[in-house]
């Protein structure tokens, strides 16, 4: 029993260590900042985080929330914008209903030429689920 408890605590500690870190704009590589400014010249209120060598920006353009993820080399990995729940494809809405959870926020994400839907769910712990347009789960994780 002690071994199981130790393993759980160790896993929890390792998971915390993998969480995104707030990053000052001055610490973001020049290539990332240059490509970000080119792609989103009207971005306001930019907040940067770093996780696993990726630079993630959350920002606003014309009153809409956006996000973008970059590699250290400045290459954009993904980008997305906040959308209304009513803009979700029906299969995604149905999948969320079947989960028994409630939608908090929704983002449409473009990654490698494909579209995904990042759905932040409410519950005991906030959960983020990335769905394909046909309602299949592509990735799920607890909010950090």
ABEGO torsion letter per residue (X at the ends): XAAAAAAAAAAAAAAAAABBBBBBAAABBAAAAAAAAAABAABBGBBBBBBGGBBBBBBBBGGBBBBBBBBAAGBBABBBBBBBAAABBAAAAAAAAAAGBBBABBBBBBBGGBBBBBBBBBEABBBBBBBBAAGBBABBBBBX
